[in-house]
Amino acid sequence: MENLTAVGGLPLFVSKPHFLDGDSSLAGSVIGMVPTASSHDTFLDIEPNTGLLARAHKRLQVNNCYEQDDF
């Protein structure tokens, strides 16, 4: 995860979706979260003869840190 708190002053963190390639404790702490590279990774398809970009997918997950408030 990348900490963006200093940028905006809010507790924001960016990661790959479902914490793909992150510490296993991150995805393991959320019930039902199963990171798979085919669905959650960033990729580029480049045409080999011309070198032109044919297709691209940039996948990010923005995470916010909340503290529990007992009312």
SVG drawing of the C-alpha trace seen along z (x, -y; Angstrom):
<svg xmlns="http://www.w3.org/2000/svg" viewBox="-25 -18 33 34">
<polyline fill="none" stroke="black" stroke-width="0.4" points="0.0,0.0 1.0,-3.6 0.3,-6.1 -1.2,-9.3 -1.9,-11.0 0.7,-13.7 -0.7,-14.6 -4.3,-15.4 -4.2,-15.5 -6.7,-12.6 -5.8,-9.0 -5.9,-7.6 -4.0,-4.6 -3.7,-3.2 -3.2,0.4 -3.9,3.0 -7.5,4.2 -8.2,6.7 -4.7,6.0 -3.2,8.1 0.6,8.6 0.2,7.1 0.8,8.8 -1.5,11.8 -2.9,10.4 -4.5,7.5 -6.7,9.6 -7.2,12.2 -8.7,9.6 -11.7,9.1 -14.2,12.0 -14.7,13.1 -11.8,11.1 -9.9,13.3 -7.3,11.4 -6.6,12.9 -4.1,11.6 -6.3,12.1 -9.0,9.9 -7.1,7.4 -3.7,6.7 -2.7,3.8 -1.7,4.8 -0.6,3.4 -1.1,5.1 1.5,3.7 1.4,4.5 4.7,6.2 5.4,4.9 4.6,1.2 5.1,1.0 1.7,-0.8 -0.4,-0.4 -3.4,1.7 -5.1,2.1 -4.4,1.1 -6.1,1.5 -4.9,-0.3 -6.6,1.0 -6.3,-0.7 -8.1,-0.5 -8.4,-3.6 -8.5,-2.8 -9.6,-5.1 -8.7,-4.6 -11.7,-4.9 -11.7,-4.7 -14.7,-3.1 -17.0,-5.6 -19.2,-4.4 -22.2,-6.5"/>
</svg>
